[in-house]
């Protein structure tokens, strides 16, 4: 091999370029995955048929100003006139992605209006949209897989990992998330925000646990979703060790990302192709099987195939905590905005949580999945840490309200989390109480209580 051919196809500066931002804006966006459920049985809805997800998307695509999105010829989503988007997860969850908004209250105005329109359309097809953290009544054997070209590739990837990937197909098909995204304005700002978000994600998760069922029955944990993540390719999920370092920089993150294999790559015909399981850094030098070497788009795609608690791309995406029920949705962006967009609050969060090792975070995540607020992190009660994070979030939000960056009503969005911290009763506890009160009537009661209206 010649020296020229051994040179990486992308330079360090090019790899770093995808994280360079020419903005001082600090916007907030949200992605909400809703289960598409039969209102009577709580079962998931298939793609095919006159009342299926495919017909639903076709109806949405027929509306003025809406653009259809196809995957290798199959309708899998739509782009909305305001910049929002609707897409499908592998197991049929309907994901609404908002355009970014300047403050949380403006964001939730957009979100509630969009979700109500999407739910009204779902009513035409006889099913309900139900946000949260899981499909409560669907067993894995009954998953309704969607016709994505990458579904078989992802399932094959997880299966190739053996035990370390055993829950990956369940992550793909049975869980729901509500994810919020934040801007960074410089490399230093990126490093500070990401480090704080990564440290806070673990204790914060205890306030949000909301997945206590599997296949319509209690599973013995408060978050089956969090348990699934423990064995879904641990190398690229949950805690990224370098993000907890005092000296964290974007270059350290890039070095870590280069050690991970890419999973799939786009092809000229619009489909996806499995990539041999070698580090992305090796691909930069040796290339793919077809003789080509990674492009900047391949690097972006690779970053999208990494699923940690805080995902870094052109925004910071918070993914750790369980999705909340529809009435409490606003608490998710309110909580993270208060912690993220106020510098003194970020400093206080880091002082609270610095020095906790990645191994201690992973141990606590498993404990939180089982016991919620009763768990411990590095020998400290998680309930105390989570309550302090909630107080700090409120401090950050109050400062933003005083500066004119948030509307005053944003502070009330934290009320559902305040209730959890005050009483110790989590969202998962409430679901379990509802199930125990009437197991046979639970599916219909759950959908009725938590569907978008």
C-alpha positions, 0 to 999 in steps of 0.5 A: 500500500502506498503512503498516499493510499494509506492517508485517511479519507477525512482529516481531523479538521474535517471530522471536527467540522461537523461540530462547528456551529456559527450561531449564538442561538440557544434553541430547544427541540423535541422528538416524541415517540407515541405508541399507536394503540387499539383503544380497547385492547392496547395492542399495536397497530400494523403497517398494512391494511385500510386502518394501518399505519401506512394508510394513516401516513398516506392520509397525512401526506395528502394534506396541503403543504405536507411532503411524503418521505419514502424509504426505498419506495415505501412511505415511512413519514412526512415533512410538515409545513412548519418544518416538523416531521413525522416518522416511524420507529421499527415497531410502529411508534409514530415519532413527531419531531418539532422544529426548534423553538426559542423557549420551552413554552413556545415549543410546547405550544407547537407540540400540543397543536401538532400532536392534537392534529396527528391524534385527530387523524389517528382517530379516523383510522380507529387508533390512539396515539399514546406517548410514554416509555413503552408499549405496555401491552405488546409482547415481543412476539407480537411486534408489528415490524415496519417496512424500513430497509435498515430494520433487518440490518439493525436486528442482524447487528444486535444478534451478532453481538450475542448476549451484549446485543440481546435486548437490541431488537426490543429497544428497536420495537417496544420502547418509546422516548421523548428526547430534547435537543439543545444548541452549543455555541463553541467547542468550550460551550459544547464540552461544558454542556455535554459533560453536565448533561451526561453527569446529570442524566443518571440521577435525573432518570429516577424522576422519570421512570415510567416503564413497569410492564412487559407484555401487559404485566408487571415486569418487576422493575420500574423501567424495563426500558432502562433495563433493555438499554443495558444489553443493547450494544453497551459499547455505544449506549448509555454512559460514554466514559470520556464525557465525564472527564474534567478535561473533556474536549470534542477531540476526545469524543472524536477519538472515542467515536473512531473506535466504534464500528459503523453499522450501515451505509447509504447506497446510491439506490437509497437503501442501506447496506451493512458495513463490516464490523471494523472501527470507523478509524480503520475504514478511514484508511482501508475503505469499504469492501467496494473500494470507496472510503468514508465521506463526511456524510458517512461520518455523520451517519456513523454519529447517528448510529451511536446511542448514548444517554447524550448523543452528540451531533449538530445538537446535544440530544438528551436520551437517557430518561423515560418518556412521560405520559402526555399530560406531563410531557412539558416537564421533559424540556423544562427540566433539561432547559433549566439545567442546560441554558444557565451557566451558573446552574451548569456549574452547580450541577457539575460541583454536585456530581463531579468525580463519579466514575462511569462504572458507578453511573452504570451501576446506578442506572441498573439500580434506578431501573429496579428501584427508582428514587430508592436507588443509590449513586456512588453511595449517595441516595439518588432521591436526594441528588434528583431532588437537588437537580430539580431545584437547580433546574427551577433556578435556571428556569427562573433566571431565564424568565427574569432575563426574558428568555422564557415565559413565566408559565414554564415554571409550572411545567415542572409540577409533575416532577415536583410531585414525584420528588415530594411523594416518592410516587413515580409515574411507574408506580401510578401505572402499576397501581392502575394495573393492580386495580383492574388487570383485565380492564387495564389496556382500555383504561391506560389508553383512555388516561394517557392518549393524546386528545 
